[in-house]
Amino acid sequence: MTGPTAALSTRERLIFAAIQLFWEKGYANTSMSDLLTAAKANSGSFYHFFPSKEDLLLAVLDTYFTMLYPQMLAPAWEGIDDPIERIFALLARYRMLVLQTECTYGCPIGRLALEISPEQEEVHRLLAKNFDGWTAAVRGCLEQAADRFPPDTDHERLSEFVLVVMEGGVMLSRSHRSVKPFDQAVAELRAYFNRLQESAKTIRKGKGD
């Protein structure tokens, strides 16, 4: 979010208040009073824009999706051209968030995915869309570096594996109050990437490339 809160519309204030509160307190534990106080809005304004709290959550998830590139990818990738290093720069940005919050950081999408009831199918559809946006960015990097991996490498599966490493590393670091689990997970991922690249070199040598 950029600019002073007062410059935002009431709808935007409600969305950004919800982003903060859902991350800090969780969706279920955030009351209507919490939202209205944080957004400096009244109930009439709320229901003018959102028929329900779930509709506000859907707007939050849409906002997360649109913020992925400008708020997460672009800053992480600034000045980095190598596609593989871009993947690890993205992970490094999450590491920074873990450290900045003294290991209390939890991925907001991951937290909501665990909390929201499976019956709220539209919410889970947008949660999946957010995860897919993240893995699509990683997959794009893998595709740019395709000649450095074995030819049978499944970019989609590997990008999902990277996401699992990130989400799991963040979760373990939050529970242990230490960045060590995150660092260990990323180090093992780096070692796996290195093995894949060494395998690709061996294959190329065998073919006389």
C-alpha positions in Angstrom: 0.0 0.0 0.0 1.4 3.4 -0.9 0.4 6.9 0.2 -1.4 8.0 3.3 -4.5 6.0 4.5 -6.6 9.2 4.2 -6.0 9.2 0.5 -7.7 5.8 0.1 -11.3 5.3 -0.7 -13.5 3.8 2.0 -13.6 0.5 0.0 -9.8 0.5 -0.2 -9.5 1.3 3.5 -11.7 -1.7 4.4 -9.6 -4.0 2.1 -6.3 -2.9 3.5 -7.6 -3.0 7.1 -8.7 -6.6 6.4 -5.4 -7.5 4.9 -3.6 -6.4 8.1 -6.1 -7.8 10.6 -6.6 -11.2 8.8 -2.8 -11.6 8.9 -2.4 -10.5 12.5 -5.5 -12.1 14.1 -6.9 -14.5 11.5 -10.1 -14.3 9.6 -12.4 -15.8 12.2 -11.0 -13.8 15.1 -11.4 -10.5 13.2 -14.7 -8.9 14.2 -16.7 -6.4 12.3 -15.9 -3.9 15.0 -12.1 -4.5 14.4 -12.6 -3.9 10.7 -14.6 -0.7 11.0 -12.3 0.8 13.6 -9.2 0.0 11.6 -10.7 1.3 8.4 -12.3 4.4 10.1 -15.6 3.4 8.4 -19.2 2.7 9.6 -21.3 -0.4 9.1 -23.4 1.4 6.4 -20.3 2.0 4.3 -19.2 -1.6 4.8 -22.4 -3.1 3.5 -22.5 -0.7 0.7 -19.4 -2.3 -0.7 -19.5 -5.8 0.7 -22.6 -7.9 1.3 -20.7 -10.0 3.9 -17.4 -10.5 5.6 -16.7 -13.3 3.1 -17.1 -10.9 0.2 -14.5 -8.7 1.8 -12.2 -11.7 2.0 -12.7 -12.3 -1.7 -11.7 -8.7 -2.4 -8.6 -9.2 -0.1 -7.6 -12.2 -2.1 -8.0 -10.3 -5.4 -5.9 -7.6 -4.0 -3.2 -10.0 -3.0 -3.1 -11.4 -6.5 -2.7 -8.0 -8.1 0.0 -7.1 -5.6 2.2 -10.2 -6.3 4.3 -8.6 -9.0 4.7 -5.0 -7.7 5.0 -5.9 -4.0 6.9 -9.2 -4.1 8.4 -10.2 -7.4 9.7 -6.8 -8.8 11.6 -5.9 -5.6 13.0 -9.4 -5.2 14.2 -9.5 -8.9 15.5 -6.0 -9.2 19.0 -6.2 -10.7 19.0 -10.0 -11.0 19.0 -11.3 -14.6 19.8 -15.0 -14.0 16.5 -16.9 -13.9 17.6 -19.4 -11.3 19.0 -16.7 -9.0 15.6 -15.0 -9.3 14.0 -18.0 -7.7 16.4 -17.9 -4.8 16.1 -14.1 -4.6 12.3 -14.5 -4.1 13.0 -17.0 -1.3 15.5 -14.6 0.2 12.7 -12.0 0.3 10.6 -14.3 2.4 13.6 -14.9 4.6 13.8 -11.2 5.1 10.2 -11.0 6.2 10.8 -13.9 8.7 13.7 -12.0 10.2 12.0 -8.6 10.2 9.1 -10.1 12.3 11.4 -12.0 14.6 10.3 -15.3 13.1 6.6 -14.6 13.7 5.9 -14.1 10.0 3.4 -16.4 8.3 2.5 -16.3 4.7 -1.0 -14.6 4.6 -2.2 -16.9 1.8 -1.0 -20.0 3.6 -2.6 -18.9 6.9 -5.9 -18.3 5.2 -5.7 -21.6 3.3 -5.4 -23.5 6.6 -8.1 -21.5 8.4 -10.9 -21.2 5.9 -13.5 -23.9 5.8 -13.4 -26.3 2.8 -17.0 -25.4 2.2 -16.1 -21.9 1.2 -15.3 -23.0 -2.3 -15.0 -19.5 -3.9 -12.5 -18.4 -1.3 -10.4 -21.5 -1.9 -10.6 -20.9 -5.6 -9.0 -17.5 -5.1 -6.5 -18.9 -2.6 -5.4 -21.4 -5.3 -5.3 -18.6 -7.8 -2.8 -16.8 -5.6 -0.7 -19.9 -5.2 -0.8 -20.4 -8.9 0.4 -16.9 -9.5 3.4 -17.6 -7.3 4.2 -20.9 -9.0 3.7 -19.4 -12.5 6.4 -16.8 -11.7 8.8 -19.6 -10.6 7.9 -21.7 -13.6 8.6 -18.9 -15.9 12.1 -18.7 -14.4 12.6 -22.4 -14.8 11.5 -22.3 -18.4 14.0 -19.5 -19.1 16.7 -21.8 -17.7 15.4 -25.0 -19.3 18.7 -25.7 -21.1 20.4 -26.0 -17.7 18.1 -28.8 -16.5 17.6 -32.4 -17.7 15.2 -32.5 -20.7 12.6 -34.4 -18.7 12.4 -31.8 -15.9 8.7 -31.1 -15.2 8.7 -27.3 -14.7 5.2 -27.2 -13.2 6.0 -29.9 -10.6 9.3 -28.3 -9.7 7.7 -24.8 -9.3 5.2 -26.4 -6.9 8.0 -28.0 -5.0 9.7 -24.6 -4.6 6.4 -23.2 -3.2 6.2 -26.1 -0.7 9.7 -25.5 0.4 8.9 -21.8 1.0 5.6 -22.4 2.8 7.0 -25.2 4.9 10.1 -23.3 5.8 8.1 -20.2 6.9 5.7 -22.4 8.9 8.6 -24.2 10.7 10.5 -21.0 11.4 7.3 -19.5 12.9 6.9 -22.5 15.2 10.5 -22.8 16.2 11.0 -19.0 16.4 14.2 -19.5 14.4 15.1 -18.8 10.8 17.2 -22.0 10.8 14.4 -24.3 9.4 13.8 -21.9 6.6 17.5 -21.7 5.8 17.9 -25.5 5.9 15.0 -26.0 3.5 16.3 -23.5 1.0 19.8 -24.9 1.3 18.5 -28.4 0.4 16.5 -26.9 -2.5 19.7 -25.2 -3.7 21.6 -28.5 -3.5 18.8 -30.2 -5.5 18.9 -27.6 -8.2 22.7 -28.1 -8.3 22.3 -31.8 -8.8 19.8 -31.3 -11.5 22.1 -29.0 -13.3 25.1 -31.4 -12.9 22.9 -34.2 -14.3 22.0 -32.0 -17.3 25.7 -31.4 -18.0 26.4 -35.2 -17.9 23.6 -35.8 -20.3 24.9 -33.2 -22.7 28.4 -34.7 -22.5 27.0 -38.1 -23.3 25.4 -36.7 -26.4 28.6 -35.0 -27.4 27.2 -31.5 -27.0 
